[in-house]
Amino acid sequence: MVKLLHYWFRRETVIRALKMAAIVGPILTVINQGDVLLSGQYTPPVFLKIILTFLVPYSVSSVSSALTYMEQEQQEKR
């Protein structure tokens, strides 16, 4: 678990995940909250949902990268 967190917060992992969230986050936001945004009904729950929508691709990308780093490390030890 400590190794996973180490790789999760690695600079390269964070940058990659931020890029992915910047691409996928707006797409998911439009799909999931587009009608609300177009109607102008900006409420705190809507903003929370948008933040969570960006956190999903960030989390998936960062965990995937961290696991890949761990697998590479295991292969190098062989």
C-alpha positions as CSV (number, residue, x, y, z in Angstrom):
1,M,0.0,0.0,0.0
2,V,2.9,2.4,0.8
3,K,4.4,1.7,-2.6
4,L,1.1,2.4,-4.3
5,L,0.9,5.8,-2.6
6,H,4.5,6.5,-3.4
7,Y,3.9,6.0,-7.1
8,W,0.4,7.6,-7.0
9,F,1.9,11.0,-5.8
10,R,4.9,10.8,-8.1
11,R,5.3,13.9,-10.2
12,E,5.0,12.1,-13.5
13,T,1.8,10.3,-12.3
14,V,0.2,13.5,-11.1
15,I,1.0,15.4,-14.3
16,R,-0.4,12.5,-16.5
17,A,-3.5,12.3,-14.4
18,L,-4.1,16.1,-14.5
19,K,-3.8,16.0,-18.3
20,M,-6.3,13.1,-18.5
21,A,-8.7,14.9,-16.1
22,A,-8.4,18.0,-18.2
23,I,-9.5,16.1,-21.3
24,V,-12.0,13.7,-20.0
25,G,-13.5,15.8,-17.2
26,P,-15.2,18.4,-19.5
27,I,-16.6,15.7,-21.7
28,L,-18.1,13.9,-18.8
29,T,-19.4,17.1,-17.3
30,V,-21.2,18.0,-20.5
31,I,-22.7,14.5,-20.7
32,N,-23.8,14.4,-17.1
33,Q,-24.5,18.1,-16.2
34,G,-24.9,19.7,-19.6
35,D,-28.7,20.3,-19.3
36,V,-28.3,21.8,-15.8
37,L,-25.4,24.1,-17.0
38,L,-27.4,25.3,-20.0
39,S,-30.4,26.1,-17.8
40,G,-28.2,28.2,-15.6
41,Q,-29.2,26.4,-12.4
42,Y,-25.8,26.6,-10.7
43,T,-26.1,25.2,-7.2
44,P,-23.5,23.9,-4.7
45,P,-24.5,20.3,-5.4
46,V,-24.0,20.9,-9.1
47,F,-20.5,22.2,-8.5
48,L,-19.7,19.3,-6.2
49,K,-20.8,16.9,-8.9
50,I,-18.6,18.7,-11.4
51,I,-15.6,18.4,-9.1
52,L,-16.3,14.7,-8.6
53,T,-16.7,14.3,-12.4
54,F,-13.1,15.6,-12.8
55,L,-11.8,13.4,-9.9
56,V,-13.0,10.2,-11.6
57,P,-10.6,10.3,-14.6
58,Y,-7.9,11.7,-12.4
59,S,-8.2,8.8,-10.0
60,V,-8.4,6.2,-12.7
61,S,-5.4,7.5,-14.5
62,S,-3.3,8.0,-11.4
63,V,-4.1,4.5,-10.0
64,S,-3.4,2.9,-13.3
65,S,-0.1,4.7,-13.6
66,A,0.9,3.8,-10.1
67,L,0.1,0.1,-10.7
68,T,2.1,0.2,-13.9
69,Y,5.1,1.6,-12.1
70,M,4.8,-1.2,-9.5
71,E,4.6,-3.9,-12.2
72,Q,7.6,-2.5,-14.0
73,E,9.5,-2.5,-10.7
74,Q,8.6,-6.1,-10.1
75,Q,9.7,-7.1,-13.7
76,E,13.1,-5.3,-13.2
77,K,13.7,-7.3,-10.0
78,R,13.4,-10.6,-12.0
